Amino acid sequence: MGQTIFGRMIAGEIPVDKLLETEDLIAIRDINPMAPTHVLIIPKKPLPGLAQSAPEDAVLLGKLLVTARDLAKQLGLEESGYRVVINNGEAAGQSVAHLHVHLLGGREFRWPPG
């Protein structure tokens, strides 16, 4: 897989509004937010999407969700509610071929989405 824009962000080649960085992931504010709070949680491992993850990625996938939960609490979204989204594939709305989790909050969401 060639380096994506997220890979360049992780490498520090593109400046980002970083909320968190660990050994395994970064969390940044989305530059085109779909909600008042819109955070992208991006693993440093360059997985193209959820469908390409393997059983050995289970711990990493768990860290992505735990990070979403922790950031939601830190950002004051816990009480009002928030949405956690993983788009997998172009038809689902995935625009960057690097797995990432969207944390959205600060407004009311409807179901079904889109």
MODELLER restraints for C-alpha pairs under 7 A, 6 or more apart:
rsr = mdl.restraints
at = mdl.atoms
rsr.add(forms.Gaussian(group=physical.xy_distance, feature=features.Distance(at['CA:4:A'], at['CA:98:A']), mean=6.95, stdev=0.5))
rsr.add(forms.Gaussian(group=physical.xy_distance, feature=features.Distance(at['CA:6:A'], at['CA:98:A']), mean=6.94, stdev=0.5))
rsr.add(forms.Gaussian(group=physical.xy_distance, feature=features.Distance(at['CA:8:A'], at['CA:14:A']), mean=5.98, stdev=0.5))
rsr.add(forms.Gaussian(group=physical.xy_distance, feature=features.Distance(at['CA:9:A'], at['CA:15:A']), mean=6.60, stdev=0.5))
rsr.add(forms.Gaussian(group=physical.xy_distance, feature=features.Distance(at['CA:9:A'], at['CA:16:A']), mean=6.82, stdev=0.5))
rsr.add(forms.Gaussian(group=physical.xy_distance, feature=features.Distance(at['CA:10:A'], at['CA:44:A']), mean=6.69, stdev=0.5))
rsr.add(forms.Gaussian(group=physical.xy_distance, feature=features.Distance(at['CA:16:A'], at['CA:28:A']), mean=6.55, stdev=0.5))
rsr.add(forms.Gaussian(group=physical.xy_distance, feature=features.Distance(at['CA:17:A'], at['CA:28:A']), mean=5.44, stdev=0.5))
rsr.add(forms.Gaussian(group=physical.xy_distance, feature=features.Distance(at['CA:17:A'], at['CA:29:A']), mean=5.61, stdev=0.5))
rsr.add(forms.Gaussian(group=physical.xy_distance, feature=features.Distance(at['CA:18:A'], at['CA:27:A']), mean=5.92, stdev=0.5))
rsr.add(forms.Gaussian(group=physical.xy_distance, feature=features.Distance(at['CA:18:A'], at['CA:28:A']), mean=4.36, stdev=0.5))
rsr.add(forms.Gaussian(group=physical.xy_distance, feature=features.Distance(at['CA:18:A'], at['CA:29:A']), mean=6.67, stdev=0.5))
rsr.add(forms.Gaussian(group=physical.xy_distance, feature=features.Distance(at['CA:19:A'], at['CA:27:A']), mean=5.46, stdev=0.5))
rsr.add(forms.Gaussian(group=physical.xy_distance, feature=features.Distance(at['CA:19:A'], at['CA:28:A']), mean=5.43, stdev=0.5))
rsr.add(forms.Gaussian(group=physical.xy_distance, feature=features.Distance(at['CA:20:A'], at['CA:26:A']), mean=5.60, stdev=0.5))
rsr.add(forms.Gaussian(group=physical.xy_distance, feature=features.Distance(at['CA:20:A'], at['CA:27:A']), mean=5.05, stdev=0.5))
rsr.add(forms.Gaussian(group=physical.xy_distance, feature=features.Distance(at['CA:21:A'], at['CA:27:A']), mean=6.42, stdev=0.5))
rsr.add(forms.Gaussian(group=physical.xy_distance, feature=features.Distance(at['CA:24:A'], at['CA:43:A']), mean=5.82, stdev=0.5))
rsr.add(forms.Gaussian(group=physical.xy_distance, feature=features.Distance(at['CA:24:A'], at['CA:44:A']), mean=5.45, stdev=0.5))
rsr.add(forms.Gaussian(group=physical.xy_distance, feature=features.Distance(at['CA:25:A'], at['CA:41:A']), mean=6.92, stdev=0.5))
rsr.add(forms.Gaussian(group=physical.xy_distance, feature=features.Distance(at['CA:25:A'], at['CA:42:A']), mean=5.45, stdev=0.5))
rsr.add(forms.Gaussian(group=physical.xy_distance, feature=features.Distance(at['CA:25:A'], at['CA:43:A']), mean=4.16, stdev=0.5))
rsr.add(forms.Gaussian(group=physical.xy_distance, feature=features.Distance(at['CA:25:A'], at['CA:44:A']), mean=5.00, stdev=0.5))
rsr.add(forms.Gaussian(group=physical.xy_distance, feature=features.Distance(at['CA:26:A'], at['CA:41:A']), mean=5.86, stdev=0.5))
rsr.add(forms.Gaussian(group=physical.xy_distance, feature=features.Distance(at['CA:26:A'], at['CA:42:A']), mean=5.37, stdev=0.5))
rsr.add(forms.Gaussian(group=physical.xy_distance, feature=features.Distance(at['CA:26:A'], at['CA:43:A']), mean=6.50, stdev=0.5))
rsr.add(forms.Gaussian(group=physical.xy_distance, feature=features.Distance(at['CA:27:A'], at['CA:39:A']), mean=6.55, stdev=0.5))
rsr.add(forms.Gaussian(group=physical.xy_distance, feature=features.Distance(at['CA:27:A'], at['CA:40:A']), mean=5.51, stdev=0.5))
rsr.add(forms.Gaussian(group=physical.xy_distance, feature=features.Distance(at['CA:27:A'], at['CA:41:A']), mean=4.31, stdev=0.5))
rsr.add(forms.Gaussian(group=physical.xy_distance, feature=features.Distance(at['CA:27:A'], at['CA:42:A']), mean=6.17, stdev=0.5))
rsr.add(forms.Gaussian(group=physical.xy_distance, feature=features.Distance(at['CA:28:A'], at['CA:39:A']), mean=5.54, stdev=0.5))
rsr.add(forms.Gaussian(group=physical.xy_distance, feature=features.Distance(at['CA:28:A'], at['CA:40:A']), mean=5.33, stdev=0.5))
rsr.add(forms.Gaussian(group=physical.xy_distance, feature=features.Distance(at['CA:28:A'], at['CA:41:A']), mean=6.61, stdev=0.5))
rsr.add(forms.Gaussian(group=physical.xy_distance, feature=features.Distance(at['CA:29:A'], at['CA:38:A']), mean=6.00, stdev=0.5))
rsr.add(forms.Gaussian(group=physical.xy_distance, feature=features.Distance(at['CA:29:A'], at['CA:39:A']), mean=4.48, stdev=0.5))
rsr.add(forms.Gaussian(group=physical.xy_distance, feature=features.Distance(at['CA:29:A'], at['CA:40:A']), mean=6.16, stdev=0.5))
rsr.add(forms.Gaussian(group=physical.xy_distance, feature=features.Distance(at['CA:30:A'], at['CA:38:A']), mean=5.63, stdev=0.5))
rsr.add(forms.Gaussian(group=physical.xy_distance, feature=features.Distance(at['CA:30:A'], at['CA:39:A']), mean=5.46, stdev=0.5))
rsr.add(forms.Gaussian(group=physical.xy_distance, feature=features.Distance(at['CA:30:A'], at['CA:40:A']), mean=6.04, stdev=0.5))
rsr.add(forms.Gaussian(group=physical.xy_distance, feature=features.Distance(at['CA:35:A'], at['CA:104:A']), mean=5.94, stdev=0.5))
rsr.add(forms.Gaussian(group=physical.xy_distance, feature=features.Distance(at['CA:35:A'], at['CA:105:A']), mean=6.02, stdev=0.5))
rsr.add(forms.Gaussian(group=physical.xy_distance, feature=features.Distance(at['CA:35:A'], at['CA:106:A']), mean=6.38, stdev=0.5))
rsr.add(forms.Gaussian(group=physical.xy_distance, feature=features.Distance(at['CA:35:A'], at['CA:107:A']), mean=6.47, stdev=0.5))
rsr.add(forms.Gaussian(group=physical.xy_distance, feature=features.Distance(at['CA:36:A'], at['CA:105:A']), mean=6.43, stdev=0.5))
rsr.add(forms.Gaussian(group=physical.xy_distance, feature=features.Distance(at['CA:36:A'], at['CA:106:A']), mean=5.18, stdev=0.5))
rsr.add(forms.Gaussian(group=physical.xy_distance, feature=features.Distance(at['CA:36:A'], at['CA:107:A']), mean=6.86, stdev=0.5))
rsr.add(forms.Gaussian(group=physical.xy_distance, feature=features.Distance(at['CA:37:A'], at['CA:104:A']), mean=5.50, stdev=0.5))
rsr.add(forms.Gaussian(group=physical.xy_distance, feature=features.Distance(at['CA:37:A'], at['CA:105:A']), mean=5.04, stdev=0.5))
rsr.add(forms.Gaussian(group=physical.xy_distance, feature=features.Distance(at['CA:37:A'], at['CA:106:A']), mean=5.72, stdev=0.5))
rsr.add(forms.Gaussian(group=physical.xy_distance, feature=features.Distance(at['CA:38:A'], at['CA:102:A']), mean=6.77, stdev=0.5))
rsr.add(forms.Gaussian(group=physical.xy_distance, feature=features.Distance(at['CA:38:A'], at['CA:103:A']), mean=5.59, stdev=0.5))
rsr.add(forms.Gaussian(group=physical.xy_distance, feature=features.Distance(at['CA:38:A'], at['CA:104:A']), mean=4.59, stdev=0.5))
rsr.add(forms.Gaussian(group=physical.xy_distance, feature=features.Distance(at['CA:38:A'], at['CA:105:A']), mean=6.69, stdev=0.5))
rsr.add(forms.Gaussian(group=physical.xy_distance, feature=features.Distance(at['CA:39:A'], at['CA:102:A']), mean=5.77, stdev=0.5))
rsr.add(forms.Gaussian(group=physical.xy_distance, feature=features.Distance(at['CA:39:A'], at['CA:103:A']), mean=5.02, stdev=0.5))
rsr.add(forms.Gaussian(group=physical.xy_distance, feature=features.Distance(at['CA:39:A'], at['CA:104:A']), mean=6.59, stdev=0.5))
rsr.add(forms.Gaussian(group=physical.xy_distance, feature=features.Distance(at['CA:40:A'], at['CA:100:A']), mean=6.36, stdev=0.5))
rsr.add(forms.Gaussian(group=physical.xy_distance, feature=features.Distance(at['CA:40:A'], at['CA:101:A']), mean=5.60, stdev=0.5))
rsr.add(forms.Gaussian(group=physical.xy_distance, feature=features.Distance(at['CA:40:A'], at['CA:102:A']), mean=4.83, stdev=0.5))
rsr.add(forms.Gaussian(group=physical.xy_distance, feature=features.Distance(at['CA:40:A'], at['CA:103:A']), mean=6.37, stdev=0.5))
rsr.add(forms.Gaussian(group=physical.xy_distance, feature=features.Distance(at['CA:41:A'], at['CA:64:A']), mean=6.56, stdev=0.5))
rsr.add(forms.Gaussian(group=physical.xy_distance, feature=features.Distance(at['CA:41:A'], at['CA:100:A']), mean=5.55, stdev=0.5))
rsr.add(forms.Gaussian(group=physical.xy_distance, feature=features.Distance(at['CA:41:A'], at['CA:101:A']), mean=5.00, stdev=0.5))
rsr.add(forms.Gaussian(group=physical.xy_distance, feature=features.Distance(at['CA:41:A'], at['CA:102:A']), mean=6.48, stdev=0.5))
rsr.add(forms.Gaussian(group=physical.xy_distance, feature=features.Distance(at['CA:42:A'], at['CA:99:A']), mean=6.65, stdev=0.5))
rsr.add(forms.Gaussian(group=physical.xy_distance, feature=features.Distance(at['CA:42:A'], at['CA:100:A']), mean=4.61, stdev=0.5))
rsr.add(forms.Gaussian(group=physical.xy_distance, feature=features.Distance(at['CA:42:A'], at['CA:101:A']), mean=6.57, stdev=0.5))
rsr.add(forms.Gaussian(group=physical.xy_distance, feature=features.Distance(at['CA:43:A'], at['CA:100:A']), mean=6.79, stdev=0.5))
rsr.add(forms.Gaussian(group=physical.xy_distance, feature=features.Distance(at['CA:46:A'], at['CA:98:A']), mean=5.86, stdev=0.5))
rsr.add(forms.Gaussian(group=physical.xy_distance, feature=features.Distance(at['CA:47:A'], at['CA:53:A']), mean=6.58, stdev=0.5))
rsr.add(forms.Gaussian(group=physical.xy_distance, feature=features.Distance(at['CA:47:A'], at['CA:98:A']), mean=5.43, stdev=0.5))
rsr.add(forms.Gaussian(group=physical.xy_distance, feature=features.Distance(at['CA:47:A'], at['CA:99:A']), mean=5.52, stdev=0.5))
rsr.add(forms.Gaussian(group=physical.xy_distance, feature=features.Distance(at['CA:48:A'], at['CA:97:A']), mean=4.60, stdev=0.5))
rsr.add(forms.Gaussian(group=physical.xy_distance, feature=features.Distance(at['CA:48:A'], at['CA:98:A']), mean=4.18, stdev=0.5))
rsr.add(forms.Gaussian(group=physical.xy_distance, feature=features.Distance(at['CA:48:A'], at['CA:99:A']), mean=5.41, stdev=0.5))
rsr.add(forms.Gaussian(group=physical.xy_distance, feature=features.Distance(at['CA:49:A'], at['CA:88:A']), mean=5.66, stdev=0.5))
rsr.add(forms.Gaussian(group=physical.xy_distance, feature=features.Distance(at['CA:49:A'], at['CA:97:A']), mean=6.40, stdev=0.5))
rsr.add(forms.Gaussian(group=physical.xy_distance, feature=features.Distance(at['CA:49:A'], at['CA:98:A']), mean=5.78, stdev=0.5))
rsr.add(forms.Gaussian(group=physical.xy_distance, feature=features.Distance(at['CA:49:A'], at['CA:99:A']), mean=4.33, stdev=0.5))
rsr.add(forms.Gaussian(group=physical.xy_distance, feature=features.Distance(at['CA:50:A'], at['CA:88:A']), mean=6.09, stdev=0.5))
rsr.add(forms.Gaussian(group=physical.xy_distance, feature=features.Distance(at['CA:50:A'], at['CA:99:A']), mean=6.15, stdev=0.5))
rsr.add(forms.Gaussian(group=physical.xy_distance, feature=features.Distance(at['CA:51:A'], at['CA:88:A']), mean=6.97, stdev=0.5))
rsr.add(forms.Gaussian(group=physical.xy_distance, feature=features.Distance(at['CA:68:A'], at['CA:103:A']), mean=6.21, stdev=0.5))
rsr.add(forms.Gaussian(group=physical.xy_distance, feature=features.Distance(at['CA:72:A'], at['CA:78:A']), mean=5.75, stdev=0.5))
rsr.add(forms.Gaussian(group=physical.xy_distance, feature=features.Distance(at['CA:77:A'], at['CA:105:A']), mean=6.21, stdev=0.5))
rsr.add(forms.Gaussian(group=physical.xy_distance, feature=features.Distance(at['CA:77:A'], at['CA:106:A']), mean=6.79, stdev=0.5))
rsr.add(forms.Gaussian(group=physical.xy_distance, feature=features.Distance(at['CA:81:A'], at['CA:105:A']), mean=6.73, stdev=0.5))
rsr.add(forms.Gaussian(group=physical.xy_distance, feature=features.Distance(at['CA:82:A'], at['CA:104:A']), mean=5.64, stdev=0.5))
rsr.add(forms.Gaussian(group=physical.xy_distance, feature=features.Distance(at['CA:82:A'], at['CA:105:A']), mean=4.49, stdev=0.5))
rsr.add(forms.Gaussian(group=physical.xy_distance, feature=features.Distance(at['CA:83:A'], at['CA:103:A']), mean=5.88, stdev=0.5))
rsr.add(forms.Gaussian(group=physical.xy_distance, feature=features.Distance(at['CA:83:A'], at['CA:104:A']), mean=5.12, stdev=0.5))
rsr.add(forms.Gaussian(group=physical.xy_distance, feature=features.Distance(at['CA:83:A'], at['CA:105:A']), mean=6.36, stdev=0.5))
rsr.add(forms.Gaussian(group=physical.xy_distance, feature=features.Distance(at['CA:84:A'], at['CA:101:A']), mean=6.77, stdev=0.5))
rsr.add(forms.Gaussian(group=physical.xy_distance, feature=features.Distance(at['CA:84:A'], at['CA:102:A']), mean=5.57, stdev=0.5))
rsr.add(forms.Gaussian(group=physical.xy_distance, feature=features.Distance(at['CA:84:A'], at['CA:103:A']), mean=4.80, stdev=0.5))
rsr.add(forms.Gaussian(group=physical.xy_distance, feature=features.Distance(at['CA:84:A'], at['CA:104:A']), mean=6.46, stdev=0.5))
rsr.add(forms.Gaussian(group=physical.xy_distance, feature=features.Distance(at['CA:85:A'], at['CA:101:A']), mean=5.71, stdev=0.5))
rsr.add(forms.Gaussian(group=physical.xy_distance, feature=features.Distance(at['CA:85:A'], at['CA:102:A']), mean=5.00, stdev=0.5))
rsr.add(forms.Gaussian(group=physical.xy_distance, feature=features.Distance(at['CA:85:A'], at['CA:103:A']), mean=6.71, stdev=0.5))
rsr.add(forms.Gaussian(group=physical.xy_distance, feature=features.Distance(at['CA:86:A'], at['CA:100:A']), mean=6.48, stdev=0.5))
rsr.add(forms.Gaussian(group=physical.xy_distance, feature=features.Distance(at['CA:86:A'], at['CA:101:A']), mean=5.03, stdev=0.5))
rsr.add(forms.Gaussian(group=physical.xy_distance, feature=features.Distance(at['CA:86:A'], at['CA:102:A']), mean=6.41, stdev=0.5))
rsr.add(forms.Gaussian(group=physical.xy_distance, feature=features.Distance(at['CA:87:A'], at['CA:93:A']), mean=5.86, stdev=0.5))
rsr.add(forms.Gaussian(group=physical.xy_distance, feature=features.Distance(at['CA:87:A'], at['CA:94:A']), mean=5.05, stdev=0.5))
rsr.add(forms.Gaussian(group=physical.xy_distance, feature=features.Distance(at['CA:88:A'], at['CA:94:A']), mean=5.74, stdev=0.5))
